[in-house]
Amino acid sequence: MFHAQVRFADLDPLNHVNNVRMLTYLEDARIAFLRPDFGPERHGMLGGLVVARHEIDYLKPILMRHDPIRVETWVTEVRHASFRIAYEICDDDNVYARAVSVLVGYDTGDQSVRRLDQAERDYLNGFLLPEK
């Protein structure tokens, strides 16, 4: 679970969080979810990745608010070269958006798609839940 603070700069002219900013909330949550041990002296459990696809359903506008919103994140499918992550942007009373991203293993040296190794698939399978 990731908490995102709504900032004034996130709002559009109608005083709603801009749709593009919602994708930024997903990105921040995804990075926190996939790289929990990321730091100067540590290496993440996953190698290089790129986002191949996003799907998002905007269910309710988010207005300026004091309390942060939650971005709940989980894995819904693990394949040999890709995996799916699902998200809900919500609070205790509302679901504001549901989204799915497909991420693909990527070799940054060769600049090409790569297969996920067994350790990566095992790690991701530890977060596997069905899509809501």
N, C-alpha and C positions, 0 to 999 in steps of 0.2 A: 504494500500500500504506500502510495506517495501522496504527500500533501502539497498542493500548489496554492500560492497566495495570489488572489486576483488583484492586479495592479491597475491603476487608472489608465496606463498606456495600453492595456489589453482591450480597452473598450472601443467600439465603433461609434459612429455618429448617433446611433439609436440607444446608446448606453448599455449595449449587450457586449459580452466578450466576443471579439471578432473570431470568425470561424478558423482563420489561419492560426490564431493564438491557441485555439483548442488543440491543434496538431502539435504545437510547442509543448503544451502540457503532457501530451502523449509521449513526445520525445524525451522529456525530462524523466517521466515515470519509467520509460523503457530503459534508459541508461541506468537509472538507480536499480531497477529490477535485474538487469543482466550483468551489471558490474558491481555487485555488493562489496567486493574486496578491492576495488580499483583504488590505487594510490601510488605514491612515488616509489615505494619499495615492494609493491605487490603486483601480481599478474592476475588478470581475470581468468575465469574458468573457460571462457570462450575465445576463439580466435577471431580474425577479422570477419565482419558482417556488413551487409548492405541491405537497405530496405528495398524490396522489389514491388511492394504493393501496399496501399492503404485503402481501407473502406471505413467510412464513418457515417453514422446516422445521428443527426442533430435532433434531439428530442425535446429540449426545452432551453430557452435562453438563460445564460448565466448573467446576472446583474452584478454591479459593484457590491461587495460585501466585505465584512470584517473577517469572518471566519474563513479559513482556507477550504478548498474543495478537495475531495479525495479522488485519486486515480487508482482504481484497483486493476491489477494486471496479473494475467496468468497465461500459461501455454496451453493451446488447444490441440496442437498436432505437431509431431516431430517426424520428419522424413530424412532421407539420406543427405540431401544438400540444402534443405530449407526447414523452416518451422513457422508456425502461426502463433501470434500473441493476440489475445483479446483484452479489451479494456472497458471499463465503465468510469465515466466522469460523474461523480455523484456527491451527495451529502447524506445525512441521516433521513431526509425527507424526499429527495428527488434524484432521478437519474437524468442527467443533462445530455449525455451522449454515450453511444456504444460504438466501439471501433474494433477493427481487426487489422493487423499488419502481418505481412509475410516477409520474413528475413531470410537471406541466403548467405551461406558461407562464402567468404571472399578472400582470395589470396592477394594481399596488398602489394607484394613484390612482383607477381606476374600480372596483376590487374585482371584477374579472371575468377570465375566462379570456382569454388572448391567444394568437396564433400565434407560434411561434418564428421569428425572422428567419433569413435565409440564413446570416449569420455565426455565429449560435448553432448551427444545424444542422451547419455545416462543422466548428466546434469540437468538437461532440459526436461527429461521425463519426470524428474523429481517435482516439477511444478505443473504437471499435466492435470488439467481439469476440463470438463466439457464446456462448450460454449453455452452461454445463457440464451 
